[in-house]
Amino acid sequence: MDIEAFTLREKMLKLREKLLAVEEDRLEGHTGVTPDELDKYLDGIIDEVEHGKRSLSIR
């Protein structure tokens, strides 16, 4: 196995670990946020930093 194949395999294994952790969390009932909710939350933080406004809480 050359170094490029090894590196790709390692990246895939790390991604698999992350995906399994997310799936375990989901099965335990943990909820995340939608992309739109995250976008709104991050926009609030950016607005707060730029203009001193209070940001919105996520969910």
N, C-alpha and C positions, 0 to 999 in steps of 0.2 A: 504494500500500500504506500503510495507516494504521499508527500506532506500535504498536498492540496486535498487529496481524498480524505486524509486523516483529519484535517482541519474542518472540512465540510461535515464529516461524520460527528465530530465533537460538537459542532454548532447544532446539528440536528438532535443530538442527544440532550443538549441543554434546553432546546425548545420543547422537546418531548416532556422533560421534567416540569417545565413551567406550565404546559398545557394540562398535565396530570394534576398539578396542584390546583389549578383553576377549576378543573372538573370536580375534584374532591370538595373544594369550597362550595361549589354549586350544589352538590349532592347533600351537603350539610345544611343547606338553606341560606347560606350567605348570599347576599345580593350585591350587585355592583351598580354601576350607573350606565345610562345610555350615552352614546357619543354626544347627543344634543345636550344632555345634562352636564357632561364634562365640559363641553364647549362654553356653556353659559357660566359655569363656575370659574373657568379659567379667564373668561372675558371679564368677570367681576374682579378677579384678583389683579389683572392688568390695569383695569380702570382705577382700582384703589391705589395702586402704585403710581400711576401716572397723574391722577387727579386728587388723591387723598380721600376718595369716596369709600364708603363702607361696601365690602363685597357681599355677594349673596352666598348663603350656605348651600352646600351640595345636598340635595334632597331635602 
